[in-house]
Amino acid sequence: MREKRHSGRGPNRLCVVSLGPGDLAYLSMRALDVLNSAQVVVGYKTYIRLIDKLLEGKEVISTGMRAEIDRVHAAIDQAMQGRNTAIVSSGDAGIYGMAGLVLEVCQQKGIHISRQGGPETGPHDLVVEIVPGTPALCAGAALVGAPLMHDFVSVSLSDLLTPWEVIADRLTHAAQADFVIVLYNPKSRKRDWQLEAAQAILLRYRDRDTPVGVVNKAMRSGQQARIATLFEMHTMDVDMQTIVIVGSSKSYIFEDFMITPRGYMDKYRVN
């Protein structure tokens, strides 16, 4: 039995807000507007701390790691009560973030949803707006140069939700196809072997001197951005807040910048 629609003025609304890299300077104006108008803000406690200056006078619901479903249920419950609710997600909420889970839980609970700005055909219980943000791969890429100028893929090394065999197969095919490869979630306290395993796969298809960008806490306090080689990758200090960008066979280093050429120099004469 699906939940009843709020009977107050207008539809219930839930905003999934992308925080970008974390520093308020990189928060979009739309995200800022939504957070300023929210009555309730729900999020992972680490991300809540990043925006604590914006939360005065608001009800805040925060949880620790691995409580994503609890946060989504809490946000939906608040929104269904007619309260202006935002659930926050780092980077872009649609890239390894909370956006998909919000939609899946609405489906599971039998809640009729409509997109903000989309067609509102038939009765709906909840209007969902997904506010985009700067994803970690873009923030990290900007700090090491221009490594994503040609085709790339992103792969999470976390095997909490995806079996390692699947991850390894994806890495193999991405390496064979010579994509630039962005690695999310390279290492945690309990997952300390996956980065070296990924390196072993990549070294079958890439030169050991392939440039690798390693960015920790991009665009926030404690930021570090380094360029290493694929052979050195497993020795780098990384954690769950690190993005690792493995170059293609065309990627190279110029001065202190990592570059993957788009192909202009091959096609056009540049004086």
C-alpha angles and dihedrals in degrees: 000000000000124000119265121255118252108260098209128100113309129348125309111261134205122185122201102206123202111212097195117214094339107258111110089230088072096047111115120242091242091052090049092050092050094048092047091053097042121109094194128032120192125191154121108297094240092056092043088058090055091062101032091124089066097049104070111134094011130113108248124200112189135169138180131251121315094021096105095125091050090053092050093050090049092050093048092047091052093047092048088057088061096256119140099249135184127186113198131216130181121245108356114344091219094057111071085324141112102280097087094045092052090054093044093051091049088053092048092049092048093242115158107226135189130196120249103252091009130111112292099208116168128348118324134183101206138024110213122200120189111202111204125223143179107290121224092248091060094045091048094046092052091055095054099037128259107329096144099057091115134038115316142168132209123220128182114219092204110114095188091102102013123052114246090236089062092047092049091050091052092049091050094052093043090051092047090051090051096237121160101251124216113200119206124191094015098171144359134175091270097034104055103141106054098084093055090046090052090049091054090054094048094048089063089067106021133063114255090240093058106135118250125193115211116191125178123192094354114211095358140087112302094027118171127179122185138166118217137155130265089249090057097041098101091054094057121109103249138157140164091296092057129100117202118199115195113197127228124241087275097051118108144166124254116182102315096334132099112218134187106190118229091210102258093124091056095048104036134043109242118192 
